[in-house]
Amino acid sequence: MTTTHEASRHGTTPAGDGRPTLEAPRVLGHVRAPGARRPGRPTVRYRRMPGLDGLRALAVAVVVAFHVTPATFPGGYVGVDVFFVLSGFLITTLLVREHRDRHHVGLRAFWARRARRLLPTLVLVVAVCTAVAAVVGGDVLVGIGPQLLGAATFTSNWVDVASGATYSGALLPHLFGNLWSLAVEEQFYLLWPLAVVLLCAVRPLRRHAPWAAAGLALASAGLMALLYAPGTDPTRVYVGTDTHLFALMAGAALAFWHARPVTGPHGGDHDDAHALLPGGPRVRTPRGRLAVLVGGVAGAVVLVAAVATLRWDDALAYRGGLLVCAVAATAVLNAVVCLPGVGAQLDRGPLGWVGRRSYGLYLWHWPVLVLASATLGAVVGPVPPGAVHPAVVVVTLTVTVVAAALSFRYVERPVLRRGLRGAARDLARRLQPGPDDAASRALTRRGWALAGSCALVVGLCAAGVVNAPATTSVERQIAAGEQAARATQARPDAAAPAPQPDAEEPAPGEGAATEEPAPAAADAPAETAPAVAPPGDQVTVVGDSVTLASAPALTAALPGAYVDGAVSRQVKDGPAALATARDAGALRPYVVVSLGTNSTANAASLDELLAAVGPGRRVVLVTGYADRPWVPGTNAEMVAAAERHPGVVVADWSAAVAADPAVLGPDGVHPTEAGTAAYAKVVVDGLTRAAGLGSSTG
């Protein structure tokens, strides 16, 4: 595979740039006699660096595994950091080599090669998947316009941040969510060559280039740790170019460390003139190779452990964990660079095949997974939240491998060999009829089929953008719940609120609750009257988006209840919401608090929440359910709070979901319309038990 390079004023073409990150590692060079015509392809190329295809294959395999079987490979996303390390190493090495060969870097040619390498397959994937999404319709088209803009401008990561897209229980089935990493790389390709030119041109900086790159890596990792807020969605710090630059810089630091001046008047001996690393790897002694091997094995162990255990939303990942993974990937890459025999083994067989097609595999797999899930979801039935149905996995892997193989053969490889214009001319010649048919047809049948397919894809893409719904089905359900909740707040309060005690009186369960008259049915004999749920006009519900999505079912089960919900509301926001209800005269004898989804909670925060409820009321704490690390701990704190406070019970929504996962929608957080009835039943059951507490204390 080769690329076409522009001639320089010195009569040569710049060194090729290899295939960073998700691409095969052919690295091209230049030799051309002065005055000769510029060839269509370079006449000299650097030797392949063995092992990089194998590393790419392993990296893309764990990324795909993370997406299709997240429970089995919870840390598979670190494969992206392996790609980043490879990209930083290759790009920096090639830029340094070009500067030493030619005493300057052809930035325009570099950026043109990057565009030629990345754009054709990207355009194909985006166009085809958008067209299929237009046929599938529904939620997969939500936000397609901004996603296409992000793909076209390589700003997908910042578009994700602006749109609120998240990798953890997202409301939005993000069709091109995987393009964030390509955006980070392209932004790196745009700016880093300028820094490399400066580091190479200024001698004092050149000596300290590895430390400069390492310093940038530490600064980026430090910014990630600084901006990360525990218990919140980490999407911003994960996809941000500034906060996820450290893996690219780790690879760049390794490249600077290995770079050596080329000896001799003509660039050293023949081998060095064609080698990616002039002078060869820095480590050459047996002891040094042993140290490199041990470091590589240790790095591989760290990466395997991370893939098996490091969840995407773990605080450890953003407070040094991902930096450690980047350093581990750098150690593995260093072993491959210094020990070519190890690299040659990695490139053998299926790993080499997958590695050469890893760019296409990465681009295709995520939108195919989204489309397969949307298409087959109703057919295969419900699966546990956070899981992917085996049928969807099989379809996704099959389509991804076939599509990547075809795009590699008919798009990537022809463009790499002939360039964009050369590949276009070759395609045009194949699709034009021979001399005997020229008078009757402008294109062959194959040509007309291709032209018709392209027109169909473009038309479907346009239709998809025009007809894309503004909100997802879950968002529409939440919006309907907001209307239902507002209706409960607008009606006159017919409830007889609990007597307002003095400020000195303690909160529920803090010693004086038994002195308050029991709310609702206080005159009924506690020994004989069965516990029943209080009427709705005695109930106040404060919750998050799960409560909002279930508001119609709650008002149907508890007519007259006061419902106040808000998207992303957390436990720490509960006291303010309760104060608002009290100010509105709507804080009733029974208070339901459903805030277990969006944040961590500890004993202090729950005690503060219960103190805001005030004494003389019964409280129902509803557990949360979501594939987020803080939810189990928050639920456990709710149980502990109920044990500390006699006037508090727990309604276990988490257990109800675990018993019947079908009650949740595709995001694994919010109940379906049918599931809202199950949510309301859990709340009513909790209120019934709370009423029983009131009777027993009467």
LORO-92023 format. One record per residue (C-alpha): residue in one letter; x, y, z. Coordinates in steps of 0.2 Angstrom, whole numbers, plus 5000, padded with zeros to 4 digits. Each point is the difference from the previous one (the first is absolute). Layout:
N
["a", [X, Y, Z]],
...
END
This chain:
698
["m", [5000, 5000, 5000]],
["t", [5007, 5017, 4995]],
["t", [4995, 5018, 4999]],
["t", [5004, 5014, 4988]],
["h", [5011, 5014, 5007]],
["e", [5002, 5018, 4994]],
["a", [5017, 5005, 4993]],
["s", [5010, 5012, 5010]],
["r", [5012, 5014, 4995]],
["h", [5014, 4988, 5003]],
["g", [4994, 4988, 4987]],
["t", [4994, 4987, 5012]],
["t", [4984, 4994, 5008]],
["p", [4997, 5001, 5019]],
["a", [5001, 4984, 5010]],
["g", [4983, 4991, 5002]],
["d", [4992, 5000, 5016]],
["g", [4995, 4982, 5004]],
["r", [4983, 4996, 5006]],
["p", [4997, 5006, 5018]],
["t", [4988, 4993, 5012]],
["l", [4988, 4990, 4990]],
["e", [5009, 4998, 4984]],
["a", [5013, 4988, 4993]],
["p", [5018, 5005, 5003]],
["r", [5008, 5002, 4983]],
["v", [5011, 5015, 5000]],
["l", [5006, 5007, 4984]],
["g", [5015, 5010, 4995]],
["h", [5008, 5009, 4986]],
["v", [5014, 5000, 4987]],
["r", [5000, 5009, 4984]],
["a", [5013, 5006, 4989]],
["p", [5001, 5019, 4997]],
["g", [4991, 5005, 4984]],
["a", [4990, 4984, 4999]],
["r", [4981, 5000, 4998]],
["r", [4991, 4998, 5016]],
["p", [4994, 4982, 5000]],
["g", [4982, 4995, 5004]],
["r", [5006, 4991, 5015]],
["p", [5016, 5001, 5010]],
["t", [5015, 4989, 4995]],
["v", [5006, 4996, 5017]],
["r", [4991, 4996, 5016]],
["y", [5005, 4997, 5018]],
["r", [5000, 4982, 5006]],
["r", [4984, 4994, 5009]],
["m", [5002, 5001, 5019]],
["p", [4995, 4982, 5006]],
["g", [4987, 4998, 5013]],
["l", [4989, 5016, 4998]],
["d", [4987, 4991, 4990]],
["g", [4999, 4987, 5014]],
["l", [4998, 5014, 5013]],
["r", [4987, 5008, 4990]],
["a", [4990, 4984, 4999]],
["l", [5001, 4997, 5018]],
["a", [4994, 5018, 5004]],
["v", [4986, 5000, 4988]],
["a", [4994, 4982, 5006]],
["v", [4999, 5006, 5018]],
["v", [4991, 5016, 4995]],
["v", [4987, 4990, 4990]],
["a", [4998, 4988, 5014]],
["f", [4997, 5014, 5013]],
["h", [4986, 5006, 4989]],
["v", [4991, 4983, 4996]],
["t", [5004, 4991, 5017]],
["p", [5003, 5014, 5013]],
["a", [4997, 4989, 5015]],
["t", [5014, 4988, 4994]],
["f", [5013, 5014, 4995]],
["p", [4995, 5015, 5011]],
["g", [5017, 5008, 4996]],
["g", [5001, 4997, 4982]],
["y", [4999, 5018, 4996]],
["v", [5019, 5002, 5005]],
["g", [5003, 4993, 4982]],
["v", [4997, 5017, 4994]],
["d", [5015, 5006, 5011]],
["v", [5011, 4987, 4991]],
["f", [4995, 5007, 4984]],
["f", [5004, 5018, 5006]],
["v", [5017, 4994, 5006]],
["l", [5004, 4992, 4983]],
["s", [4994, 5015, 4991]],
["g", [5010, 5012, 5010]],
["f", [5016, 4989, 4998]],
["l", [4998, 4998, 4981]],
["i", [4995, 5018, 4996]],
["t", [5014, 5007, 5010]],
["t", [5013, 4988, 4993]],
["l", [4995, 5004, 4982]],
["l", [5001, 5018, 5003]],
["v", [5017, 4999, 5009]],
["r", [5007, 4989, 4986]],
["e", [4994, 5012, 4986]],
["h", [5007, 5015, 5009]],
["r", [5017, 4991, 5001]],
["d", [4999, 4993, 4982]],
["r", [4995, 5017, 4992]],
["h", [5003, 5013, 5014]],
["h", [4982, 5005, 5000]],
["v", [4983, 4992, 5001]],
["g", [4987, 5002, 4986]],
["l", [4985, 5004, 5010]],
["r", [4988, 5002, 4985]],
["a", [5005, 4983, 4994]],
["f", [4999, 4992, 5017]],
["w", [4982, 5007, 5002]],
["a", [4995, 4994, 4983]],
["r", [5006, 4983, 5003]],
["r", [4991, 4999, 5016]],
["a", [4984, 5006, 4991]],
["r", [5003, 4987, 4986]],
["r", [5002, 4986, 5013]],
["l", [4985, 5004, 5011]],
["l", [4987, 5008, 4990]],
["p", [4995, 4988, 4986]],
["t", [4995, 4986, 5012]],
["l", [4992, 5012, 5013]],
["v", [4989, 5008, 4986]],
["l", [4995, 4982, 4995]],
["v", [4995, 4995, 5018]],
["v", [4991, 5016, 5004]],
["a", [4990, 5000, 4984]],
["v", [4995, 4982, 5000]],
["c", [4996, 4999, 5018]],
["t", [4990, 5017, 4999]],
["a", [4990, 4993, 4985]],
["v", [4996, 4984, 5010]],
["a", [4995, 5010, 5015]],
["a", [4988, 5009, 4989]],
["v", [4992, 4984, 4996]],
["v", [4999, 4994, 5018]],
["g", [4994, 5017, 5006]],
["g", [4996, 5004, 5018]],
["d", [5012, 5004, 5013]],
["v", [5016, 4995, 4990]],
["l", [4997, 5016, 4990]],
["v", [4999, 5012, 5015]],
["g", [5014, 5013, 4999]],
["i", [5006, 4993, 4983]],
["g", [5003, 5018, 4994]],
["p", [5013, 5005, 5013]],
["q", [5008, 4983, 4999]],
["l", [5003, 5002, 4981]],
["l", [5007, 5017, 5004]],
["g", [5012, 4993, 5013]],
["a", [5005, 4986, 4988]],
["a", [5003, 5013, 4986]],
["t", [5010, 5012, 5010]],
["f", [5009, 4987, 5012]],
["t", [4992, 5008, 5015]],
["s", [4989, 4985, 5005]],
["n", [5007, 5000, 5018]],
["w", [4995, 5018, 5003]],
["v", [4983, 4998, 4991]],
["d", [4997, 4985, 5013]],
["v", [5005, 5011, 5014]],
["a", [4988, 5014, 4994]],
["s", [4986, 4988, 4997]],
["g", [5001, 4992, 5017]],
["a", [5004, 4983, 4992]],
["t", [5006, 4987, 5012]],
["y", [5007, 4982, 5000]],
["s", [4991, 4996, 5016]],
["g", [4981, 4997, 4998]],
["a", [4998, 5013, 4987]],
["l", [4983, 5006, 4994]],
["l", [5006, 5001, 4983]],
["p", [5005, 4985, 4989]],
["h", [5016, 5009, 4993]],
["l", [5002, 4993, 4983]],
["f", [5018, 5007, 4997]],
["g", [5005, 5000, 5018]],
["n", [5017, 4992, 4996]],
["l", [5006, 5014, 4990]],
["w", [5005, 5010, 5015]],
["s", [5017, 4991, 5000]],
["l", [5003, 5004, 4981]],
["a", [4996, 5018, 5004]],
["v", [5013, 5000, 5014]],
["e", [5013, 4993, 4988]],
["e", [4996, 5012, 4986]],
["q", [5002, 5015, 5012]],
["f", [5016, 4992, 5006]],
["y", [5006, 4999, 4981]],
["l", [4995, 5018, 4998]],
["l", [5010, 5007, 5014]],
["w", [5014, 4988, 5005]],
["p", [5010, 5002, 4984]],
["l", [5003, 5018, 5003]],
["a", [5006, 4996, 5017]],
["v", [5012, 4986, 4993]],
["v", [5007, 5013, 4988]],
["l", [5004, 5012, 5014]],
["l", [5008, 4986, 5011]],
["c", [5010, 4994, 4985]],
["a", [5006, 5017, 4994]],
["v", [5005, 5007, 5017]],
["r", [5016, 4991, 5006]],
["p", [4997, 5002, 5019]],
["l", [4982, 4994, 4998]],
["r", [5005, 4986, 4989]],
["r", [5011, 4993, 5015]],
["h", [4985, 5000, 5011]],
["a", [4986, 4995, 4988]],
["p", [4996, 4984, 5009]],
["w", [4998, 5009, 5017]],
["a", [4989, 5013, 4991]],
["a", [4989, 4987, 4993]],
["a", [4999, 4991, 5017]],
["g", [4997, 5016, 5009]],
["l", [4985, 5003, 4988]],
["a", [4994, 4983, 5004]],
["l", [5000, 5003, 5019]],
["a", [4992, 5017, 4998]],
["s", [4986, 4992, 4990]],
["a", [4997, 4986, 5013]],
["g", [5001, 5012, 5014]],
["l", [4986, 5011, 4991]],
["m", [4990, 4984, 4998]],
["a", [5001, 4996, 5019]],
["l", [4997, 5019, 5004]],
["l", [4984, 5001, 4990]],
["y", [4993, 4983, 5004]],
["a", [4986, 5001, 5013]],
["p", [4997, 4983, 5009]],
["g", [4982, 4994, 4999]],
["t", [4996, 5009, 4984]],
["d", [5001, 4996, 4981]],
["p", [5018, 5000, 4995]],
["t", [4997, 5003, 4981]],
["r", [5008, 5017, 4999]],
["v", [5016, 4995, 5008]],
["y", [5001, 4984, 4990]],
["v", [4997, 5007, 4982]],
["g", [5008, 5017, 5002]],
["t", [5015, 5003, 4990]],
["d", [5009, 5009, 5014]],
["t", [4996, 4987, 5013]],
["h", [5004, 4985, 4990]],
["l", [5016, 5006, 4991]],
["f", [5011, 4990, 5012]],
["a", [5000, 4983, 4990]],
["l", [5005, 5009, 4984]],
["m", [5014, 5009, 5009]],
["a", [5006, 4984, 5008]],
["g", [5002, 4993, 4983]],
["a", [5009, 5016, 4994]],
["a", [5012, 5000, 5015]],
["l", [5005, 4982, 4995]],
["a", [5003, 5006, 4982]],
["f", [5011, 5014, 5005]],
["w", [5009, 4988, 5012]],
["h", [5004, 4988, 4986]],
["a", [5004, 5013, 4986]],
["r", [5019, 5001, 4996]],
["p", [5009, 5011, 4987]],
["v", [5004, 4991, 4984]],
["t", [5019, 4997, 4998]],
["g", [5010, 5002, 4984]],
["p", [4999, 5012, 4986]],
["h", [4986, 4992, 4991]],
["g", [4989, 4995, 5015]],
["g", [5009, 4985, 5007]],
["d", [5001, 4983, 4993]],
["h", [4987, 4993, 4988]],
["d", [4990, 4992, 5015]],
["d", [4999, 5016, 5010]],
["a", [4995, 5010, 4984]],
["h", [4985, 4989, 4999]],
["a", [4996, 4997, 5018]],
["l", [4986, 5009, 5009]],
["l", [5012, 5003, 5015]],
["p", [5016, 5006, 4993]],
["g", [5014, 4992, 5009]],
["g", [4989, 4987, 5007]],
["p", [4992, 4998, 5017]],
["r", [5009, 5008, 5015]],
["v", [5001, 4984, 5010]],
["r", [5012, 4987, 4993]],
["t", [5009, 4992, 5014]],
["p", [4994, 4983, 5006]],
["r", [4997, 5007, 5017]],
["g", [4991, 5015, 4993]],
["r", [4989, 4988, 4989]],
["l", [4996, 4989, 5016]],
["a", [4994, 5016, 5009]],
["v", [4990, 5005, 4985]],
["l", [4992, 4983, 4999]],
["v", [4996, 5000, 5019]],
["g", [4992, 5017, 4998]],
["g", [4990, 4995, 4985]],
["v", [4993, 4985, 5009]],
["a", [4996, 5010, 5016]],
["g", [4991, 5013, 4988]],
["a", [4990, 4985, 4992]],
["v", [4995, 4994, 5017]],
["v", [4994, 5017, 5006]],
["l", [4990, 5002, 4984]],
["v", [4992, 4983, 5002]],
["a", [4995, 5004, 5018]],
["a", [4993, 5017, 4994]],
["v", [4990, 4992, 4986]],
["a", [4993, 4987, 5013]],
["t", [4996, 5012, 5014]],
["l", [5001, 5019, 4997]],
["r", [4983, 5006, 4996]],
["w", [4997, 5015, 4989]],
["d", [4992, 5010, 5014]],
["d", [5012, 4995, 5014]],
["a", [5008, 5015, 5009]],
["l", [5017, 4990, 4999]],
["a", [5000, 5002, 4981]],
["y", [5000, 5019, 5001]],
["r", [5011, 5002, 5014]],
["g", [5015, 4991, 4993]],
["g", [4994, 4984, 4994]],
["l", [4999, 5004, 4981]],
["l", [5017, 5009, 5002]],
["v", [5007, 4983, 5007]],
["c", [4992, 4991, 4985]],
["a", [5008, 5012, 4988]],
["v", [5017, 4997, 5008]],
["a", [4997, 4981, 4999]],
["a", [4996, 5001, 4982]],
["t", [5016, 5010, 4997]],
["a", [5010, 4987, 5009]],
["v", [4992, 4987, 4988]],
["l", [5003, 5010, 4985]],
["n", [5018, 5003, 5005]],
["a", [5003, 4981, 5002]],
["v", [4993, 4998, 4982]],
["v", [5011, 5013, 4993]],
["c", [5016, 4993, 5009]],
["l", [4996, 4982, 4997]],
["p", [4995, 4998, 4982]],
["g", [4998, 4981, 5002]],
["v", [4986, 5003, 5013]],
["g", [4992, 5012, 4987]],
["a", [5001, 4987, 4986]],
["q", [4991, 4987, 5010]],
["l", [4986, 5013, 5004]],
["d", [4998, 5003, 4982]],
["r", [4997, 4982, 4995]],
["g", [4983, 4993, 4995]],
["p", [4984, 5007, 5004]],
["l", [5007, 5014, 5011]],
["g", [5009, 5007, 4985]],
["w", [4984, 4999, 4989]],
["v", [4990, 5009, 5014]],
["g", [5013, 5013, 5003]],
["r", [5001, 5005, 4982]],
["r", [4981, 5003, 5000]],
["s", [4999, 5007, 5017]],
["y", [4995, 5017, 4995]],
["g", [4985, 4994, 4990]],
["l", [4996, 4988, 5014]],
["y", [5000, 5014, 5013]],
["l", [4989, 5012, 4989]],
["w", [4987, 4987, 4995]],
["h", [4997, 4990, 5016]],
["w", [4992, 5014, 5011]],
["p", [4987, 5006, 4987]],
["v", [4996, 4982, 4995]],
["l", [4997, 4996, 5018]],
["v", [4988, 5014, 5003]],
["l", [4991, 4996, 4984]],
["a", [4999, 4982, 5004]],
["s", [4994, 5003, 5017]],
["a", [4986, 5012, 4994]],
["t", [4995, 4988, 4986]],
["l", [5000, 4983, 5010]],
["g", [4995, 5007, 5017]],
["a", [4982, 4997, 4998]],
["v", [5003, 4982, 4992]],
["v", [5012, 4993, 5013]],
["g", [4992, 5006, 5015]],
["p", [5006, 5009, 5016]],
["v", [5018, 4997, 5007]],
["p", [5007, 5005, 5017]],
["p", [5005, 5018, 5001]],
["g", [5017, 5003, 4993]],
["a", [5000, 4984, 4990]],
["v", [4999, 4997, 4982]],
["h", [4990, 4986, 4993]],
["p", [5010, 4985, 4992]],
["a", [4991, 5002, 4984]],
["v", [5005, 5018, 4999]],
["v", [5018, 4996, 5004]],
["v", [5000, 4987, 4986]],
["v", [4993, 5012, 4987]],
["t", [5011, 5014, 5005]],
["l", [5016, 4990, 4999]],
["t", [4995, 4993, 4984]],
["v", [4995, 5016, 4991]],
["t", [5015, 5009, 5007]],
["v", [5013, 4987, 4994]],
["v", [4992, 4999, 4983]],
["a", [4998, 5019, 4998]],
["a", [5018, 5004, 5006]],
["a", [5007, 4987, 4988]],
["l", [4991, 5007, 4985]],
["s", [5004, 5018, 5005]],
["f", [5018, 4995, 5002]],
["r", [5001, 4992, 4983]],
["y", [4990, 5012, 4990]],
["v", [5003, 5017, 5009]],
["e", [5015, 5000, 5011]],
["r", [5013, 4990, 4990]],
["p", [4996, 5008, 4983]],
["v", [5002, 5017, 5008]],
["l", [5016, 4996, 5009]],
["r", [5007, 4993, 4984]],
["r", [4995, 5013, 4987]],
["g", [4994, 5015, 5010]],
["l", [4983, 5007, 5000]],
["r", [5001, 5006, 4982]],
["g", [5009, 4985, 4994]],
["a", [4987, 4988, 5008]],
["a", [4986, 5010, 4993]],
["r", [5007, 4999, 4982]],
["d", [5002, 4981, 5002]],
["l", [4982, 4999, 5006]],
["a", [4994, 5010, 4985]],
["r", [5010, 4989, 4988]],
["r", [4992, 4985, 5007]],
["l", [4982, 5007, 4999]],
["q", [5001, 5007, 4982]],
["p", [4995, 4988, 4986]],
["g", [5013, 4994, 4987]],
["p", [5002, 5008, 4983]],
["d", [4986, 4989, 4992]],
["d", [4987, 5006, 5013]],
["a", [5005, 5018, 5001]],
["a", [4987, 5006, 4988]],
["s", [4986, 4992, 5009]],
["r", [5004, 5002, 5018]],
["a", [5009, 5012, 5012]],
["l", [5003, 4987, 5013]],
["t", [5000, 4982, 5002]],
["r", [4987, 4991, 5009]],
["r", [5011, 4999, 5016]],
["g", [5003, 5019, 4998]],
["w", [4981, 5004, 4999]],
["a", [4998, 4989, 5015]],
["l", [5013, 5009, 5010]],
["a", [4993, 5017, 4994]],
["g", [4983, 4995, 5005]],
["s", [5006, 4993, 5017]],
["c", [5009, 5017, 5004]],
["a", [4985, 5010, 4995]],
["l", [4989, 4989, 5011]],
["v", [5012, 5002, 5015]],
["v", [5001, 5019, 4998]],
["g", [4981, 5001, 4999]],
["l", [4997, 4990, 5015]],
["c", [5013, 5010, 5010]],
["a", [4991, 5016, 4995]],
["a", [4983, 4992, 5005]],
["g", [5007, 4994, 5017]],
["v", [5007, 5018, 5004]],
["v", [4984, 5008, 4995]],
["n", [4988, 4988, 5009]],
["a", [5011, 4997, 5015]],
["p", [4989, 5001, 5016]],
["a", [5005, 5014, 5012]],
["t", [4999, 4988, 5016]],
["t", [5002, 4982, 5004]],
["s", [4985, 4989, 5006]],
["v", [5007, 5001, 5018]],
["e", [5001, 5019, 4999]],
["r", [4982, 5001, 4994]],
["q", [4995, 4989, 5014]],
["i", [5009, 5011, 5012]],
["a", [4992, 5015, 4992]],
["a", [4983, 4993, 5002]],
["g", [5004, 4996, 5018]],
["e", [5005, 5018, 5003]],
["q", [4983, 5006, 4995]],
["a", [4992, 4987, 5011]],
["a", [5011, 5006, 5015]],
["r", [4996, 5018, 4996]],
["a", [4982, 4996, 5001]],
["t", [5001, 4993, 5017]],
["q", [5009, 5016, 5006]],
["a", [4987, 5012, 4992]],
["r", [4985, 4993, 5008]],
["p", [4994, 5007, 5017]],
["d", [5007, 4991, 5014]],
["a", [4986, 4990, 5008]],
["a", [5011, 4990, 5012]],
["a", [5000, 5003, 5019]],
["p", [5018, 5003, 5002]],
["a", [5009, 4993, 5016]],
["p", [5001, 5012, 5014]],
["q", [5016, 5011, 4998]],
["p", [5011, 4997, 5016]],
["d", [5011, 5012, 5008]],
["a", [5018, 5002, 4992]],
["e", [5007, 4991, 5015]],
["e", [4990, 4984, 4997]],
["p", [5011, 4986, 4993]],
["a", [4998, 4992, 4983]],
["p", [4992, 4983, 4997]],
["g", [5008, 4987, 5011]],
["e", [5010, 5012, 5011]],
["g", [4991, 4997, 5017]],
["a", [4984, 5010, 4999]],
["a", [4991, 4992, 4985]],
["t", [4989, 4989, 5012]],
["e", [4994, 5016, 5008]],
["e", [4992, 5006, 4984]],
["p", [4983, 4994, 4995]],
["a", [5001, 4987, 4986]],
["p", [4995, 5006, 4983]],
["a", [4985, 4993, 4992]],
["a", [4989, 4988, 5009]],
["a", [5006, 5005, 5017]],
["d", [4984, 4995, 5008]],
["a", [5000, 4983, 4994]],
["p", [5005, 4986, 5012]],
["a", [5017, 4995, 4996]],
["e", [4997, 4982, 5005]],
["t", [4986, 4996, 4988]],
["a", [5001, 5012, 4985]],
["p", [5010, 4993, 4986]],
["a", [5012, 5012, 4992]],
["v", [4994, 5008, 4984]],
["a", [5008, 5013, 4989]],
["p", [4996, 5018, 5005]],
["p", [4989, 5010, 4988]],
["g", [5010, 5010, 4987]],
["d", [4995, 5017, 5007]],
["q", [5011, 4995, 5015]],
["v", [5015, 4996, 4989]],
["t", [5015, 5011, 4994]],
["v", [5012, 4992, 4987]],
["v", [5017, 5008, 4997]],
["g", [5010, 4991, 4987]],
["d", [5011, 5000, 4984]],
["s", [4997, 4996, 4982]],
["v", [4994, 4982, 5004]],
["t", [4987, 5008, 5011]],
["l", [4995, 5012, 4986]],
["a", [4999, 4985, 4987]],
["s", [4988, 4992, 5012]],
["a", [4990, 5015, 5005]],
["p", [4984, 4995, 4991]],
["a", [5000, 4983, 5008]],
["l", [5004, 5007, 5017]],
["t", [4985, 5013, 4999]],
["a", [4989, 4985, 4994]],
["a", [5005, 4990, 5015]],
["l", [5000, 5014, 5012]],
["p", [4986, 5013, 4994]],
["g", [5004, 5017, 5008]],
["a", [5018, 4997, 5003]],
["y", [5013, 5014, 4999]],
["v", [5014, 4995, 4988]],
["d", [5016, 5010, 4997]],
["g", [5013, 4992, 4989]],
["a", [5015, 5007, 4991]],
["v", [5013, 4992, 4987]],
["s", [5017, 4996, 5008]],
["r", [4994, 5005, 5018]],
["q", [5011, 4993, 5013]],
["v", [4999, 4996, 5019]],
["k", [5009, 5017, 5004]],
["d", [4986, 5009, 4990]],
["g", [4987, 4992, 5011]],
["p", [4999, 5012, 5015]],
["a", [4997, 5015, 4988]],
["a", [4986, 4991, 4991]],
["l", [4992, 4996, 5016]],
["a", [5002, 5018, 5006]],
["t", [4991, 5005, 4984]],
["a", [4986, 4988, 5003]],
["r", [4999, 5006, 5018]],
["d", [4999, 5018, 4995]],
["a", [4986, 4996, 4988]],
["g", [4990, 4991, 5014]],
["a", [5002, 4983, 4991]],
["l", [5011, 4991, 5012]],
["r", [4988, 4987, 5006]],
["p", [5000, 4987, 5014]],
["y", [5007, 4987, 4988]],
["v", [5016, 5004, 4990]],
["v", [5007, 4989, 4987]],
["v", [5018, 5004, 4995]],
["s", [5007, 4991, 4984]],
["l", [5017, 5007, 4997]],
["g", [5011, 4985, 4999]],
["t", [5005, 5000, 4981]],
["n", [5011, 5015, 4997]],
["s", [5012, 5002, 5014]],
["t", [5009, 4992, 5015]],
["a", [4993, 5002, 5018]],
["n", [5007, 4997, 5017]],
["a", [4993, 5000, 5017]],
["a", [5002, 5019, 5003]],
["s", [4991, 5005, 4983]],
["l", [4986, 4988, 5004]],
["d", [4998, 5007, 5018]],
["e", [5000, 5017, 4993]],
["l", [4987, 4995, 4988]],
["l", [4989, 4993, 5013]],
["a", [5002, 5015, 5011]],
["a", [4994, 5010, 4986]],
["v", [4984, 4990, 5000]],
["g", [4997, 5005, 5018]],
["p", [4992, 4990, 5015]],
["g", [4983, 4992, 5000]],
["r", [5000, 4993, 4982]],
["r", [5003, 4983, 4993]],
["v", [5014, 4999, 4987]],
["v", [5001, 4987, 4986]],
["l", [5018, 4999, 4992]],
["v", [4999, 4992, 4983]],
["t", [5016, 4991, 4994]],
["g", [5007, 5004, 4983]],
["y", [5005, 4988, 4986]],
["a", [5013, 5004, 4987]],
["d", [5016, 4993, 4993]],
["r", [5011, 5013, 5010]],
["p", [5012, 4996, 5014]],
["w", [4993, 5011, 5013]],
["v", [4982, 4993, 4999]],
["p", [5003, 4984, 5011]],
["g", [5009, 5011, 5014]],
["t", [4986, 5013, 5000]],
["n", [4987, 4986, 5001]],
["a", [5009, 4993, 5015]],
["e", [5001, 5017, 5009]],
["m", [4981, 5001, 4997]],
["v", [4998, 4983, 5009]],
["a", [5011, 5006, 5014]],
["a", [4991, 5017, 5002]],
["a", [4983, 4990, 5002]],
["e", [5008, 4990, 5014]],
["r", [5006, 5016, 5009]],
["h", [4983, 5009, 4998]],
["p", [4984, 4991, 5006]],
["g", [4989, 5011, 4989]],
["v", [5009, 4995, 4983]],
["v", [4997, 4985, 4989]],
["v", [5008, 4994, 4984]],
["a", [4991, 4997, 4984]],
["d", [5011, 4988, 4990]],
["w", [4999, 5005, 4981]],
["s", [5017, 4992, 4997]],
["a", [4994, 4983, 5006]],
["a", [4984, 5002, 4989]],
["v", [5011, 5004, 4984]],
["a", [5012, 4985, 5004]],
["a", [4985, 4989, 5001]],
["d", [4993, 5006, 4984]],
["p", [5012, 5009, 4988]],
["a", [4986, 5003, 4987]],
["v", [4993, 5014, 5011]],
["l", [5015, 5011, 4994]],
["g", [5002, 5009, 4983]],
["p", [5015, 4998, 4988]],
["d", [5010, 5013, 5010]],
["g", [5000, 4988, 5016]],
["v", [4995, 5014, 5011]],
["h", [4982, 5006, 4997]],
["p", [4985, 4988, 5000]],
["t", [4990, 4997, 4985]],
["e", [4982, 5006, 5000]],
["a", [4995, 4983, 5006]],
["g", [5014, 5000, 5012]],
["t", [4993, 5016, 5008]],
["a", [4986, 4990, 5008]],
["a", [5013, 4989, 5008]],
["y", [5009, 5015, 5007]],
["a", [4983, 5007, 5007]],
["k", [4997, 4984, 5008]],
["v", [5017, 5000, 5009]],
["v", [4996, 5017, 5006]],
["v", [4982, 4996, 5006]],
["d", [5007, 4984, 5009]],
["g", [5013, 5012, 5009]],
["l", [4986, 5012, 5005]],
["t", [4990, 4985, 5007]],
["r", [5014, 4995, 5011]],
["a", [5003, 5018, 5005]],
["a", [4981, 5001, 5005]],
["g", [5003, 4984, 5010]],
["l", [5014, 5008, 5009]],
["g", [4988, 5015, 5004]],
["s", [4987, 4988, 5007]],
["s", [5012, 4991, 5011]],
["t", [5006, 5016, 5008]],
["g", [4983, 5007, 5002]],
END
